[in-house]
Amino acid sequence: MNVMITGLRLVDAEPNRGGNRPVAHFDCLVAGIQLNGCALLRTPVGGHAVRPPLMVPPKTGTRAVIFKGDLMRNAILKAALKAYDGMRIAEAGYIEPQKTGDSVVTLAI
C-alpha cells in the first residue's frame, strides 16, 4: 500500500484523556483518497499511533474516517513517522529543509 504524506506540522499539545499526546498533524494520500488533518500521537508507553481526521466541528471527538484494518493504519503510521523524524531532524538544524514544493514521503508496503 502506498501512502504519500502531503503535509506535516509539528505540534506541542497536552495529552488527551487516554494519555496519548499529539506530536504532529499531517495530511496524506492513500489509494487515491486525500486525508486532511490526521494526527500522529505518542502513546503513554512510548509508542506511536495515528488517528484519522476529526469531523467538523472538531470538539465532538467523532472521526471523519475509521481505519477498519491494520494494513492501512500501519502503512499510514510508518509514513507519518518517517516524515515526522525528517521534520524533527530538519528543525534541530542537522539538515536543511527543502524549500521548493510540498514535502512528500512515499512508502511502499
NORMO-V181265 format. One record per run of one state. SS is the DSSP state (a for helix, b for strand, c for the rest). FROM is the first residue (numbers start at 1). LEN is the number of residues. If there is no record, write none. Layout:
ss=SS from=FROM len=LEN
ss=SS from=FROM len=LEN
//
This chain:
ss=c from=1 len=1
ss=b from=2 len=9
ss=c from=11 len=4
ss=b from=15 len=1
ss=c from=16 len=5
ss=b from=21 len=10
ss=c from=31 len=2
ss=b from=33 len=10
ss=c from=43 len=5
ss=b from=48 len=4
ss=c from=52 len=2
ss=b from=54 len=1
ss=c from=55 len=3
ss=a from=58 len=3
ss=c from=61 len=2
ss=b from=63 len=1
ss=c from=64 len=6
ss=a from=70 len=22
ss=c from=92 len=13
ss=b from=105 len=4
ss=c from=109 len=1
//
